[in-house]
């Protein structure tokens, strides 16, 4: 298990080398996914062994497009926000934030979104999504 920064962001972990490659790509504005050589499944969070068949995996860059699977508007915080599960066109579903919507209420299930990178705490960049115009 990786150590966590007080903000909840994962930190470097010598037992999880995939995280460093993932974070370096994120700093460059690229979302890397792991793709299984044996069964062809793509998965997220990056793991060196396929969670479907335990086969060997390789890096694959996401095209950055997806669909809102479900979401929730968080209102009982100083700055309301939308947290969502987005299913990428490559297949994996990830929990993320929806940003840059005209209004929080404009987000809907089935909405097309595109990848952007942002920071929740001013440190590491993480994948987030904004509505496709």
N, CA, C and O atoms as CSV, one atom per row, in Angstrom:
chain,resi,resn,atom,element,x,y,z
A,1,UNK,N,N,0.851,-1.178,0.000
A,1,UNK,CA,C,0.000,0.000,0.000
A,1,UNK,C,C,0.892,1.234,0.000
A,1,UNK,O,O,1.931,1.247,0.659
A,2,UNK,N,N,0.503,2.250,-0.718
A,2,UNK,CA,C,1.328,3.448,-0.803
A,2,UNK,C,C,1.080,4.364,0.379
A,2,UNK,O,O,-0.001,4.388,0.969
A,3,UNK,N,N,2.118,5.116,0.702
A,3,UNK,CA,C,1.984,6.130,1.736
A,3,UNK,C,C,1.174,7.286,1.158
A,3,UNK,O,O,1.106,7.465,-0.058
A,4,UNK,N,N,0.573,8.054,2.032
A,4,UNK,CA,C,-0.210,9.182,1.537
A,4,UNK,C,C,0.271,10.481,2.152
A,4,UNK,O,O,0.666,10.535,3.317
A,5,UNK,N,N,0.228,11.506,1.353
A,5,UNK,CA,C,0.490,12.877,1.770
A,5,UNK,C,C,-0.681,13.275,2.651
A,5,UNK,O,O,-1.763,12.712,2.485
A,6,UNK,N,N,-0.531,14.217,3.583
A,6,UNK,CA,C,-1.662,14.619,4.441
A,6,UNK,C,C,-2.904,15.051,3.670
A,6,UNK,O,O,-4.004,15.011,4.221
A,7,UNK,N,N,-2.759,15.465,2.407
A,7,UNK,CA,C,-3.924,15.877,1.620
A,7,UNK,C,C,-4.648,14.691,1.009
A,7,UNK,O,O,-5.706,14.861,0.403
A,8,UNK,N,N,-4.092,13.484,1.158
A,8,UNK,CA,C,-4.707,12.309,0.565
A,8,UNK,C,C,-4.064,11.911,-0.749
A,8,UNK,O,O,-4.398,10.860,-1.297
A,9,UNK,N,N,-3.149,12.721,-1.272
A,9,UNK,CA,C,-2.464,12.389,-2.516
A,9,UNK,C,C,-1.439,11.291,-2.247
A,9,UNK,O,O,-0.713,11.373,-1.256
A,10,UNK,N,N,-1.355,10.261,-3.099
A,10,UNK,CA,C,-0.347,9.232,-2.913
A,10,UNK,C,C,1.051,9.814,-3.117
A,10,UNK,O,O,1.248,10.691,-3.958
A,11,UNK,N,N,1.997,9.333,-2.361
A,11,UNK,CA,C,3.384,9.775,-2.491
A,11,UNK,C,C,4.209,8.644,-3.092
A,11,UNK,O,O,3.720,7.523,-3.235
A,12,UNK,N,N,5.460,8.935,-3.443
A,12,UNK,CA,C,6.333,7.927,-4.041
A,12,UNK,C,C,6.434,6.711,-3.122
A,12,UNK,O,O,6.547,6.846,-1.904
A,13,UNK,N,N,6.393,5.542,-3.716
A,13,UNK,CA,C,6.444,4.292,-2.970
A,13,UNK,C,C,7.343,3.326,-3.724
A,13,UNK,O,O,7.036,2.976,-4.863
A,14,UNK,N,N,8.457,2.880,-3.118
A,14,UNK,CA,C,9.360,1.971,-3.825
A,14,UNK,C,C,8.718,0.627,-4.173
A,14,UNK,O,O,9.231,-0.091,-5.032
A,15,UNK,N,N,7.617,0.276,-3.531
A,15,UNK,CA,C,6.921,-0.974,-3.825
A,15,UNK,C,C,5.887,-0.814,-4.937
A,15,UNK,O,O,5.254,-1.788,-5.344
A,16,UNK,N,N,5.716,0.397,-5.423
A,16,UNK,CA,C,4.727,0.672,-6.462
A,16,UNK,C,C,5.351,1.581,-7.516
A,16,UNK,O,O,4.989,2.754,-7.605
A,17,UNK,N,N,6.285,1.059,-8.317
A,17,UNK,CA,C,7.007,1.895,-9.285
A,17,UNK,C,C,6.116,2.489,-10.366
A,17,UNK,O,O,6.467,3.513,-10.952
A,18,UNK,N,N,4.973,1.873,-10.645
A,18,UNK,CA,C,4.065,2.397,-11.665
A,18,UNK,C,C,3.588,3.803,-11.317
A,18,UNK,O,O,3.317,4.611,-12.205
A,19,UNK,N,N,3.488,4.089,-10.031
A,19,UNK,CA,C,2.980,5.386,-9.610
A,19,UNK,C,C,3.884,6.521,-10.086
A,19,UNK,O,O,3.383,7.568,-10.496
A,20,UNK,N,N,5.193,6.337,-10.042
A,20,UNK,CA,C,6.116,7.391,-10.464
A,20,UNK,C,C,5.971,7.675,-11.958
A,20,UNK,O,O,5.945,8.838,-12.360
A,21,UNK,N,N,5.875,6.638,-12.782
A,21,UNK,CA,C,5.673,6.820,-14.224
A,21,UNK,C,C,4.356,7.530,-14.480
A,21,UNK,O,O,4.286,8.434,-15.313
A,22,UNK,N,N,3.319,7.129,-13.773
A,22,UNK,CA,C,2.002,7.739,-13.908
A,22,UNK,C,C,2.055,9.225,-13.545
A,22,UNK,O,O,1.516,10.062,-14.270
A,23,UNK,N,N,2.697,9.548,-12.440
A,23,UNK,CA,C,2.766,10.944,-11.978
A,23,UNK,C,C,3.600,11.813,-12.905
A,23,UNK,O,O,3.245,12.966,-13.152
A,24,UNK,N,N,4.698,11.284,-13.421
A,24,UNK,CA,C,5.520,12.057,-14.370
A,24,UNK,C,C,4.705,12.394,-15.616
A,24,UNK,O,O,4.762,13.521,-16.107
A,25,UNK,N,N,3.950,11.430,-16.125
A,25,UNK,CA,C,3.104,11.669,-17.303
A,25,UNK,C,C,2.032,12.701,-16.984
A,25,UNK,O,O,1.755,13.572,-17.809
A,26,UNK,N,N,1.422,12.621,-15.802
A,26,UNK,CA,C,0.385,13.575,-15.403
A,26,UNK,C,C,0.951,14.997,-15.364
A,26,UNK,O,O,0.274,15.943,-15.765
A,27,UNK,N,N,2.157,15.147,-14.895
A,27,UNK,CA,C,2.786,16.475,-14.863
A,27,UNK,C,C,2.951,17.029,-16.275
A,27,UNK,O,O,3.004,18.245,-16.462
A,28,UNK,N,N,3.033,16.138,-17.275
A,28,UNK,CA,C,3.150,16.545,-18.681
A,28,UNK,C,C,1.777,16.653,-19.350
A,28,UNK,O,O,1.690,16.946,-20.542
A,29,UNK,N,N,0.702,16.417,-18.584
A,29,UNK,CA,C,-0.644,16.511,-19.137
A,29,UNK,C,C,-1.072,15.273,-19.905
A,29,UNK,O,O,-1.903,15.365,-20.809
A,30,UNK,N,N,-0.517,14.114,-19.558
A,30,UNK,CA,C,-0.880,12.862,-20.228
A,30,UNK,C,C,-1.413,11.874,-19.197
A,30,UNK,O,O,-0.863,11.758,-18.101
A,31,UNK,N,N,-2.483,11.160,-19.546
A,31,UNK,CA,C,-3.045,10.129,-18.682
A,31,UNK,C,C,-2.611,8.778,-19.216
A,31,UNK,O,O,-2.977,8.388,-20.325
A,32,UNK,N,N,-1.826,8.065,-18.418
A,32,UNK,CA,C,-1.379,6.733,-18.803
A,32,UNK,C,C,-2.241,5.679,-18.124
A,32,UNK,O,O,-2.573,5.784,-16.944
A,33,UNK,N,N,-2.592,4.666,-18.896
A,33,UNK,CA,C,-3.353,3.523,-18.409
A,33,UNK,C,C,-2.509,2.279,-18.615
A,33,UNK,O,O,-1.587,2.287,-19.431
A,34,UNK,N,N,-2.804,1.225,-17.899
A,34,UNK,CA,C,-2.140,-0.048,-18.126
A,34,UNK,C,C,-3.047,-0.915,-18.995
A,34,UNK,O,O,-4.258,-0.984,-18.782
A,35,UNK,N,N,-2.435,-1.574,-19.977
A,35,UNK,CA,C,-3.136,-2.430,-20.934
A,35,UNK,C,C,-2.521,-3.813,-20.857
A,35,UNK,O,O,-1.298,-3.950,-20.890
A,36,UNK,N,N,-3.358,-4.848,-20.754
A,36,UNK,CA,C,-2.868,-6.222,-20.640
A,36,UNK,C,C,-2.484,-6.780,-22.006
A,36,UNK,O,O,-3.265,-6.726,-22.956
A,37,UNK,N,N,-1.284,-7.309,-22.087
A,37,UNK,CA,C,-0.793,-7.920,-23.318
A,37,UNK,C,C,-1.540,-9.222,-23.596
A,37,UNK,O,O,-1.792,-9.554,-24.755
A,38,UNK,N,N,-1.896,-9.964,-22.543
A,38,UNK,CA,C,-2.520,-11.281,-22.702
A,38,UNK,C,C,-4.014,-11.208,-23.049
A,38,UNK,O,O,-4.444,-11.796,-24.042
A,39,UNK,N,N,-4.804,-10.494,-22.241
A,39,UNK,CA,C,-6.264,-10.514,-22.452
A,39,UNK,C,C,-6.798,-9.266,-23.158
A,39,UNK,O,O,-7.951,-9.252,-23.587
A,40,UNK,N,N,-5.984,-8.228,-23.284
A,40,UNK,CA,C,-6.396,-7.032,-24.003
A,40,UNK,C,C,-7.183,-6.019,-23.195
A,40,UNK,O,O,-7.585,-4.987,-23.733
A,41,UNK,N,N,-7.417,-6.289,-21.907
A,41,UNK,CA,C,-8.166,-5.351,-21.064
A,41,UNK,C,C,-7.285,-4.167,-20.666
A,41,UNK,O,O,-6.084,-4.319,-20.443
A,42,UNK,N,N,-7.897,-2.995,-20.582
A,42,UNK,CA,C,-7.216,-1.801,-20.101
A,42,UNK,C,C,-7.768,-1.496,-18.724
A,42,UNK,O,O,-8.975,-1.589,-18.499
A,43,UNK,N,N,-6.887,-1.130,-17.798
A,43,UNK,CA,C,-7.355,-0.866,-16.438
A,43,UNK,C,C,-6.709,0.380,-15.845
A,43,UNK,O,O,-5.667,0.849,-16.301
A,44,UNK,N,N,-7.360,0.892,-14.823
A,44,UNK,CA,C,-6.914,2.045,-14.062
A,44,UNK,C,C,-7.257,1.723,-12.616
A,44,UNK,O,O,-8.355,1.235,-12.347
A,45,UNK,N,N,-6.469,1.947,-11.799
A,45,UNK,CA,C,-5.211,2.472,-11.399
A,45,UNK,C,C,-4.107,1.571,-11.913
A,45,UNK,O,O,-4.297,0.357,-11.999
A,46,UNK,N,N,-2.947,2.138,-12.260
A,46,UNK,CA,C,-1.894,1.328,-12.865
A,46,UNK,C,C,-1.358,0.240,-11.932
A,46,UNK,O,O,-0.997,0.490,-10.782
A,47,UNK,N,N,-1.324,-0.972,-12.479
A,47,UNK,CA,C,-0.758,-2.123,-11.767
A,47,UNK,C,C,0.093,-2.903,-12.750
A,47,UNK,O,O,-0.229,-2.972,-13.936
A,48,UNK,N,N,1.161,-3.483,-12.275
A,48,UNK,CA,C,2.076,-4.206,-13.166
A,48,UNK,C,C,1.496,-5.544,-13.610
A,48,UNK,O,O,1.933,-6.098,-14.618
A,49,UNK,N,N,0.523,-6.069,-12.879
A,49,UNK,CA,C,-0.116,-7.337,-13.220
A,49,UNK,C,C,-1.594,-7.069,-13.498
A,49,UNK,O,O,-2.251,-6.361,-12.736
A,50,UNK,N,N,-2.107,-7.623,-14.569
A,50,UNK,CA,C,-3.502,-7.415,-14.958
A,50,UNK,C,C,-4.448,-7.927,-13.871
A,50,UNK,O,O,-4.303,-9.064,-13.422
A,51,UNK,N,N,-5.414,-7.111,-13.440
A,51,UNK,CA,C,-6.366,-7.558,-12.429
A,51,UNK,C,C,-7.405,-8.538,-12.975
A,51,UNK,O,O,-8.147,-9.143,-12.202
A,52,UNK,N,N,-7.465,-8.701,-14.299
A,52,UNK,CA,C,-8.435,-9.606,-14.918
A,52,UNK,C,C,-7.878,-11.012,-15.108
A,52,UNK,O,O,-8.560,-11.999,-14.834
A,53,UNK,N,N,-6.613,-11.098,-15.588
A,53,UNK,CA,C,-6.059,-12.425,-15.901
A,53,UNK,C,C,-4.659,-12.647,-15.326
A,53,UNK,O,O,-4.067,-13.706,-15.537
A,54,UNK,N,N,-4.133,-11.676,-14.613
A,54,UNK,CA,C,-2.795,-11.725,-14.016
A,54,UNK,C,C,-1.681,-11.744,-15.058
A,54,UNK,O,O,-0.571,-12.199,-14.781
A,55,UNK,N,N,-1.984,-11.247,-16.259
A,55,UNK,CA,C,-0.998,-11.179,-17.322
A,55,UNK,C,C,-0.107,-9.946,-17.213
A,55,UNK,O,O,-0.281,-9.103,-16.333
A,56,UNK,N,N,0.840,-9.867,-18.121
A,56,UNK,CA,C,1.778,-8.754,-18.194
A,56,UNK,C,C,1.071,-7.522,-18.769
A,56,UNK,O,O,0.221,-7.641,-19.651
A,57,UNK,N,N,1.429,-6.349,-18.264
A,57,UNK,CA,C,0.804,-5.117,-18.735
A,57,UNK,C,C,1.841,-4.177,-19.343
A,57,UNK,O,O,3.039,-4.273,-19.077
A,58,UNK,N,N,1.332,-3.268,-20.166
A,58,UNK,CA,C,2.184,-2.231,-20.744
A,58,UNK,C,C,1.424,-0.907,-20.688
A,58,UNK,O,O,0.198,-0.891,-20.582
A,59,UNK,N,N,2.168,0.210,-20.761
A,59,UNK,CA,C,1.542,1.528,-20.721
A,59,UNK,C,C,0.842,1.845,-22.029
A,59,UNK,O,O,1.295,1.458,-23.106
A,60,UNK,N,N,-0.271,2.557,-21.917
A,60,UNK,CA,C,-1.032,3.035,-23.072
A,60,UNK,C,C,-1.533,4.429,-22.702
A,60,UNK,O,O,-2.049,4.629,-21.602
A,61,UNK,N,N,-1.388,5.384,-23.600
A,61,UNK,CA,C,-1.870,6.735,-23.321
A,61,UNK,C,C,-3.354,6.840,-23.659
A,61,UNK,O,O,-3.794,6.397,-24.720
A,62,UNK,N,N,-4.113,7.429,-22.750
A,62,UNK,CA,C,-5.538,7.629,-22.973
A,62,UNK,C,C,-5.760,8.770,-23.965
A,62,UNK,O,O,-4.981,9.722,-24.025
A,63,UNK,N,N,-6.834,8.655,-24.737
A,63,UNK,CA,C,-7.210,9.742,-25.645
A,63,UNK,C,C,-7.855,10.885,-24.873
A,63,UNK,O,O,-7.982,11.995,-25.390
A,64,UNK,N,N,-8.262,10.612,-23.636
A,64,UNK,CA,C,-8.773,11.669,-22.774
A,64,UNK,C,C,-10.246,12.001,-22.926
A,64,UNK,O,O,-10.693,13.050,-22.461
A,65,UNK,N,N,-11.003,11.132,-23.566
A,65,UNK,CA,C,-12.439,11.358,-23.716
A,65,UNK,C,C,-13.213,10.281,-22.966
A,65,UNK,O,O,-12.786,9.129,-22.889
A,66,UNK,N,N,-14.350,10.672,-22.419
A,66,UNK,CA,C,-15.154,9.706,-21.692
A,66,UNK,C,C,-16.573,10.191,-21.508
A,66,UNK,O,O,-16.988,11.201,-22.076
A,67,UNK,N,N,-17.322,9.433,-20.682
A,67,UNK,CA,C,-18.735,9.702,-20.426
A,67,UNK,C,C,-18.979,9.651,-18.920
A,67,UNK,O,O,-18.461,8.773,-18.230
A,68,UNK,N,N,-19.766,10.593,-18.419
A,68,UNK,CA,C,-20.120,10.594,-16.999
A,68,UNK,C,C,-21.013,9.383,-16.743
A,68,UNK,O,O,-22.091,9.262,-17.324
A,69,UNK,N,N,-20.553,8.487,-15.866
A,69,UNK,CA,C,-21.320,7.302,-15.495
A,69,UNK,C,C,-22.318,7.650,-14.386
A,69,UNK,O,O,-23.491,7.283,-14.452
A,70,UNK,N,N,-21.831,8.364,-13.371
A,70,UNK,CA,C,-22.663,8.865,-12.291
A,70,UNK,C,C,-21.911,10.016,-11.625
A,70,UNK,O,O,-20.708,10.176,-11.829
A,71,UNK,N,N,-22.619,10.814,-10.830
A,71,UNK,CA,C,-21.972,11.952,-10.189
A,71,UNK,C,C,-22.741,12.365,-8.940
A,71,UNK,O,O,-23.866,11.926,-8.700
A,72,UNK,N,N,-22.099,13.218,-8.159
A,72,UNK,CA,C,-22.734,13.785,-6.980
A,72,UNK,C,C,-22.227,15.215,-6.816
A,72,UNK,O,O,-21.035,15.481,-6.965
A,73,UNK,N,N,-23.135,16.122,-6.510
A,73,UNK,CA,C,-22.752,17.506,-6.239
A,73,UNK,C,C,-22.531,17.628,-4.734
A,73,UNK,O,O,-23.439,17.381,-3.941
A,74,UNK,N,N,-21.333,18.006,-4.357
A,74,UNK,CA,C,-20.982,18.169,-2.949
A,74,UNK,C,C,-21.238,19.624,-2.564
A,74,UNK,O,O,-20.520,20.522,-3.003
A,75,UNK,N,N,-22.251,19.850,-1.753
A,75,UNK,CA,C,-22.653,21.213,-1.413
A,75,UNK,C,C,-22.305,21.621,0.018
A,75,UNK,O,O,-22.246,22.814,0.318
A,76,UNK,N,N,-22.078,20.664,0.895
A,76,UNK,CA,C,-21.839,20.995,2.308
A,76,UNK,C,C,-20.362,21.232,2.585
A,76,UNK,O,O,-19.806,20.743,3.568
A,77,UNK,N,N,-19.755,21.982,1.706
A,77,UNK,CA,C,-18.345,22.353,1.831
A,77,UNK,C,C,-18.228,23.834,1.478
A,77,UNK,O,O,-19.124,24.386,0.839
A,78,UNK,N,N,-17.150,24.478,1.881
A,78,UNK,CA,C,-17.015,25.902,1.561
A,78,UNK,C,C,-17.080,26.199,0.059
A,78,UNK,O,O,-17.656,27.207,-0.349
A,79,UNK,N,N,-16.496,25.334,-0.754
A,79,UNK,CA,C,-16.516,25.523,-2.207
A,79,UNK,C,C,-17.166,24.291,-2.839
A,79,UNK,O,O,-16.481,23.283,-3.014
A,80,UNK,N,N,-18.470,24.325,-3.193
A,80,UNK,CA,C,-19.142,23.158,-3.778
A,80,UNK,C,C,-18.432,22.658,-5.042
A,80,UNK,O,O,-17.824,23.436,-5.776
A,81,UNK,N,N,-18.522,21.353,-5.278
A,81,UNK,CA,C,-17.877,20.739,-6.437
A,81,UNK,C,C,-18.640,19.498,-6.874
A,81,UNK,O,O,-19.513,19.005,-6.160
A,82,UNK,N,N,-18.297,19.001,-8.059
A,82,UNK,CA,C,-18.907,17.780,-8.592
A,82,UNK,C,C,-17.861,16.682,-8.592
A,82,UNK,O,O,-16.786,16.838,-9.171
A,83,UNK,N,N,-18.175,15.580,-7.948
A,83,UNK,CA,C,-17.333,14.387,-8.005
A,83,UNK,C,C,-18.096,13.373,-8.846
A,83,UNK,O,O,-19.317,13.263,-8.739
A,84,UNK,N,N,-17.369,12.629,-9.688
A,84,UNK,CA,C,-18.057,11.739,-10.624
A,84,UNK,C,C,-17.234,10.505,-10.919
A,84,UNK,O,O,-16.024,10.470,-10.695
A,85,UNK,N,N,-17.915,9.497,-11.424
A,85,UNK,CA,C,-17.258,8.365,-12.065
A,85,UNK,C,C,-17.370,8.616,-13.553
A,85,UNK,O,O,-18.465,8.821,-14.077
A,86,UNK,N,N,-16.232,8.601,-14.234
A,86,UNK,CA,C,-16.178,8.796,-15.678
A,86,UNK,C,C,-15.654,7.511,-16.297
A,86,UNK,O,O,-14.618,6.989,-15.886
A,87,UNK,N,N,-16.379,7.005,-17.292
A,87,UNK,CA,C,-15.930,5.833,-18.041
A,87,UNK,C,C,-15.201,6.336,-19.279
A,87,UNK,O,O,-15.786,6.986,-20.145
A,88,UNK,N,N,-13.917,6.022,-19.343
A,88,UNK,CA,C,-13.094,6.429,-20.478
A,88,UNK,C,C,-13.470,5.640,-21.723
A,88,UNK,O,O,-13.971,4.520,-21.621
A,89,UNK,N,N,-13.233,6.211,-22.889
A,89,UNK,CA,C,-13.490,5.501,-24.139
A,89,UNK,C,C,-12.670,4.214,-24.225
A,89,UNK,O,O,-13.058,3.276,-24.921
A,90,UNK,N,N,-11.533,4.169,-23.515
A,90,UNK,CA,C,-10.694,2.960,-23.502
A,90,UNK,C,C,-11.254,1.869,-22.608
A,90,UNK,O,O,-10.773,0.737,-22.646
A,91,UNK,N,N,-12.277,2.190,-21.790
A,91,UNK,CA,C,-12.920,1.165,-20.973
A,91,UNK,C,C,-12.923,1.387,-19.474
A,91,UNK,O,O,-13.970,1.214,-18.850
A,92,UNK,N,N,-11.807,1.762,-18.859
A,92,UNK,CA,C,-11.811,1.913,-17.401
A,92,UNK,C,C,-12.704,3.053,-16.917
A,92,UNK,O,O,-12.925,4.036,-17.624
A,93,UNK,N,N,-13.206,2.895,-15.705
A,93,UNK,CA,C,-13.989,3.934,-15.050
A,93,UNK,C,C,-13.173,4.449,-13.876
A,93,UNK,O,O,-12.621,3.662,-13.107
A,94,UNK,N,N,-13.094,5.772,-13.733
A,94,UNK,CA,C,-12.338,6.325,-12.626
A,94,UNK,C,C,-13.115,7.405,-11.907
A,94,UNK,O,O,-13.945,8.096,-12.498
A,95,UNK,N,N,-12.834,7.543,-10.618
A,95,UNK,CA,C,-13.447,8.599,-9.820
A,95,UNK,C,C,-12.636,9.867,-10.047
A,95,UNK,O,O,-11.405,9.834,-10.045
A,96,UNK,N,N,-13.327,10.980,-10.242
A,96,UNK,CA,C,-12.661,12.215,-10.611
A,96,UNK,C,C,-13.540,13.405,-10.283
A,96,UNK,O,O,-14.640,13.250,-9.753
A,97,UNK,N,N,-13.057,14.574,-10.597
A,97,UNK,CA,C,-13.830,15.800,-10.450
A,97,UNK,C,C,-14.249,16.289,-11.830
A,97,UNK,O,O,-13.507,16.147,-12.802
A,98,UNK,N,N,-15.442,16.866,-11.906
A,98,UNK,CA,C,-15.887,17.542,-13.124
A,98,UNK,C,C,-15.715,19.037,-12.855
A,98,UNK,O,O,-16.269,19.574,-11.896
A,99,UNK,N,N,-14.946,19.692,-13.707
A,99,UNK,CA,C,-14.676,21.118,-13.527
A,99,UNK,C,C,-15.086,21.872,-14.786
A,99,UNK,O,O,-15.382,21.271,-15.819
A,100,UNK,N,N,-15.099,23.173,-14.683
A,100,UNK,CA,C,-15.366,24.067,-15.804
A,100,UNK,C,C,-16.766,23.931,-16.411
A,100,UNK,O,O,-16.994,24.340,-17.550
A,101,UNK,N,N,-17.699,23.357,-15.650
A,101,UNK,CA,C,-19.095,23.337,-16.115
A,101,UNK,C,C,-19.665,24.725,-15.848
A,101,UNK,O,O,-19.296,25.360,-14.860
A,102,UNK,N,N,-20.555,25.204,-16.709
A,102,UNK,CA,C,-21.151,26.533,-16.528
A,102,UNK,C,C,-21.802,26.636,-15.147
A,102,UNK,O,O,-21.708,27.674,-14.492
A,103,UNK,N,N,-22.458,25.567,-14.707
A,103,UNK,CA,C,-23.065,25.484,-13.378
A,103,UNK,C,C,-22.976,24.028,-12.929
A,103,UNK,O,O,-22.965,23.120,-13.761
A,104,UNK,N,N,-22.913,23.805,-11.628
A,104,UNK,CA,C,-22.842,22.435,-11.120
A,104,UNK,C,C,-24.015,21.600,-11.618
A,104,UNK,O,O,-23.864,20.410,-11.895
A,105,UNK,N,N,-25.177,22.220,-11.730
A,105,UNK,CA,C,-26.385,21.528,-12.153
A,105,UNK,C,C,-26.376,21.172,-13.642
A,105,UNK,O,O,-27.255,20.443,-14.102
A,106,UNK,N,N,-25.404,21.673,-14.399
A,106,UNK,CA,C,-25.311,21.358,-15.830
A,106,UNK,C,C,-24.692,19.993,-16.103
A,106,UNK,O,O,-24.755,19.507,-17.232
A,107,UNK,N,N,-24.096,19.366,-15.095
A,107,UNK,CA,C,-23.506,18.038,-15.262
A,107,UNK,C,C,-24.630,17.008,-15.269
A,107,UNK,O,O,-25.575,17.112,-14.487
A,108,UNK,N,N,-24.528,16.014,-16.152
A,108,UNK,CA,C,-25.567,14.984,-16.216
A,108,UNK,C,C,-24.971,13.627,-16.613
A,108,UNK,O,O,-23.903,13.560,-17.221
A,109,UNK,N,N,-25.668,12.569,-16.265
A,109,UNK,CA,C,-25.257,11.211,-16.609
A,109,UNK,C,C,-25.313,11.062,-18.126
A,109,UNK,O,O,-26.287,11.461,-18.764
A,110,UNK,N,N,-24.268,10.491,-18.690
A,110,UNK,CA,C,-24.188,10.322,-20.134
A,110,UNK,C,C,-23.475,11.468,-20.836
A,110,UNK,O,O,-23.245,11.404,-22.044
A,111,UNK,N,N,-23.126,12.502,-20.106
A,111,UNK,CA,C,-22.455,13.663,-20.687
A,111,UNK,C,C,-21.037,13.314,-21.142
A,111,UNK,O,O,-20.297,12.626,-20.439
A,112,UNK,N,N,-20.679,13.797,-22.319
A,112,UNK,CA,C,-19.322,13.607,-22.823
A,112,UNK,C,C,-18.396,14.603,-22.133
A,112,UNK,O,O,-18.730,15.777,-21.971
A,113,UNK,N,N,-17.234,14.115,-21.734
A,113,UNK,CA,C,-16.252,14.945,-21.040
A,113,UNK,C,C,-14.874,14.694,-21.613
A,113,UNK,O,O,-14.613,13.660,-22.228
A,114,UNK,N,N,-13.987,15.676,-21.395
A,114,UNK,CA,C,-12.615,15.530,-21.862
A,114,UNK,C,C,-11.650,15.789,-20.716
A,114,UNK,O,O,-11.949,16.538,-19.786
A,115,UNK,N,N,-10.512,15.169,-20.800
A,115,UNK,CA,C,-9.487,15.204,-19.774
A,115,UNK,C,C,-8.825,16.571,-19.655
A,115,UNK,O,O,-8.495,17.206,-20.657
A,116,UNK,N,N,-8.640,17.004,-18.436
A,116,UNK,CA,C,-7.799,18.148,-18.094
A,116,UNK,C,C,-7.063,17.748,-16.821
A,116,UNK,O,O,-7.516,16.864,-16.094
A,117,UNK,N,N,-5.965,18.375,-16.556
A,117,UNK,CA,C,-5.245,18.076,-15.326
A,117,UNK,C,C,-5.307,19.278,-14.409
A,117,UNK,O,O,-5.191,20.419,-14.854
A,118,UNK,N,N,-5.488,19.019,-13.134
A,118,UNK,CA,C,-5.538,20.080,-12.145
A,118,UNK,C,C,-4.983,19.577,-10.832
A,118,UNK,O,O,-4.665,18.397,-10.686
A,119,UNK,N,N,-4.872,20.475,-9.889
A,119,UNK,CA,C,-4.356,20.130,-8.574
A,119,UNK,C,C,-5.411,20.454,-7.536
A,119,UNK,O,O,-5.999,21.536,-7.548
A,120,UNK,N,N,-5.646,19.518,-6.644
A,120,UNK,CA,C,-6.628,19.736,-5.589
A,120,UNK,C,C,-6.036,20.495,-4.415
A,120,UNK,O,O,-6.757,21.143,-3.656
A,121,UNK,N,N,-4.731,20.411,-4.270
A,121,UNK,CA,C,-4.086,21.011,-3.099
A,121,UNK,C,C,-2.857,21.840,-3.450
A,121,UNK,O,O,-2.091,22.217,-2.563
A,122,UNK,N,N,-2.664,22.124,-4.724
A,122,UNK,CA,C,-1.509,22.912,-5.128
A,122,UNK,C,C,-0.248,22.098,-5.345
A,122,UNK,O,O,0.818,22.671,-5.568
A,123,UNK,N,N,-0.340,20.764,-5.285
A,123,UNK,CA,C,0.854,19.936,-5.492
A,123,UNK,C,C,0.689,19.105,-6.758
A,123,UNK,O,O,0.727,19.647,-7.862
A,124,UNK,N,N,0.509,17.808,-6.609
A,124,UNK,CA,C,0.470,16.893,-7.750
A,124,UNK,C,C,-0.729,17.137,-8.654
A,124,UNK,O,O,-1.836,17.397,-8.183
A,125,UNK,N,N,-0.492,17.051,-9.959
A,125,UNK,CA,C,-1.584,17.154,-10.924
A,125,UNK,C,C,-2.316,15.820,-10.981
A,125,UNK,O,O,-1.701,14.754,-10.962
A,126,UNK,N,N,-3.643,15.899,-11.051
A,126,UNK,CA,C,-4.469,14.701,-11.117
A,126,UNK,C,C,-5.445,14.829,-12.283
A,126,UNK,O,O,-5.803,15.941,-12.671
A,127,UNK,N,N,-5.881,13.691,-12.847
A,127,UNK,CA,C,-6.848,13.766,-13.943
A,127,UNK,C,C,-8.208,14.243,-13.472
A,127,UNK,O,O,-8.763,13.732,-12.500
A,128,UNK,N,N,-8.731,15.226,-14.175
A,128,UNK,CA,C,-10.076,15.751,-13.959
A,128,UNK,C,C,-10.715,15.861,-15.333
A,128,UNK,O,O,-10.045,15.659,-16.346
A,129,UNK,N,N,-11.985,16.176,-15.377
A,129,UNK,CA,C,-12.667,16.253,-16.673
A,129,UNK,C,C,-13.535,17.496,-16.742
A,129,UNK,O,O,-14.018,17.998,-15.727
A,130,UNK,N,N,-13.723,17.984,-17.972
A,130,UNK,CA,C,-14.618,19.107,-18.209
A,130,UNK,C,C,-15.568,18.710,-19.329
A,130,UNK,O,O,-15.230,17.881,-20.174
A,131,UNK,N,N,-16.761,19.304,-19.334
A,131,UNK,CA,C,-17.726,18.976,-20.391
A,131,UNK,C,C,-17.175,19.274,-21.783
A,131,UNK,O,O,-16.473,20.264,-21.984
A,132,UNK,N,N,-17.502,18.403,-22.741
A,132,UNK,CA,C,-17.146,18.640,-24.139
A,132,UNK,C,C,-18.158,19.641,-24.689
A,132,UNK,O,O,-19.365,19.429,-24.569
A,133,UNK,N,N,-17.674,20.734,-25.292
A,133,UNK,CA,C,-18.619,21.735,-25.804
A,133,UNK,C,C,-19.487,21.196,-26.934
A,133,UNK,O,O,-20.329,21.920,-27.466
